């Protein structure tokens, strides 16, 4: 799990996202995922973003090259 290209432990994600969203009028998070991420991890990331104060959480996937 990364926040702004910096690795973050899942248990630290909520505080890091809260810091990033601080002061934003429309706190939105975009989660970029690939096929190797288990659904349980994706759901946990989305939940932690919401707990951190994200009003909107979007998910996009990385397209495979080639």
C-alpha positions in Angstrom: 0.0 0.0 0.0 1.3 3.4 -1.0 0.3 7.0 -0.3 1.8 9.5 -2.8 4.2 6.8 -3.9 5.5 6.2 -0.4 5.0 2.8 1.2 2.7 2.7 4.1 1.7 -0.2 6.4 -2.0 -0.9 6.2 -2.5 -0.1 9.9 -1.0 3.4 9.3 -3.1 4.2 6.3 -5.9 5.9 8.1 -3.7 8.5 9.8 -1.7 9.2 6.6 -4.9 9.6 4.5 -6.3 11.9 7.3 -3.2 14.1 7.0 -3.6 14.3 3.2 -7.3 15.2 3.4 -6.9 17.8 6.1 -8.4 21.1 5.1 -9.9 19.9 1.8 -13.5 21.0 1.1 -14.3 17.8 -0.9 -12.1 15.0 0.5 -11.7 12.5 -2.2 -9.4 9.5 -2.5 -8.5 7.6 -5.6 -7.3 4.0 -5.1 -5.2 2.6 -7.9 -5.2 -1.2 -7.8 -4.0 -4.0 -10.0 -5.1 -7.6 -10.4 -2.6 -9.0 -7.8 -4.4 -7.2 -4.9 -6.7 -9.5 -3.0 -10.3 -8.2 -2.7 -10.0 -8.2 1.1 -7.0 -5.8 1.0 -8.8 -3.5 -1.4 -11.9 -3.4 0.8 -9.7 -2.7 3.9 -8.0 0.2 2.1 -11.4 1.7 1.0 -12.7 1.3 4.6 -9.7 3.0 6.1 -9.9 5.9 3.7 -13.6 6.4 4.6 -12.7 6.2 8.3 -10.0 8.9 7.7 -12.7 11.3 6.4 -12.8 10.7 2.7 -16.3 11.7 1.5 -15.7 9.9 -1.8 -13.4 6.9 -2.6 -12.9 5.9 -6.2 -11.1 2.8 -7.5 -9.4 2.4 -10.8 -7.2 -0.4 -12.1 -3.9 -0.2 -13.8 -4.0 -1.4 -17.4 -1.5 -4.2 -18.3 1.2 -3.2 -20.7 1.7 -5.1 -23.9 
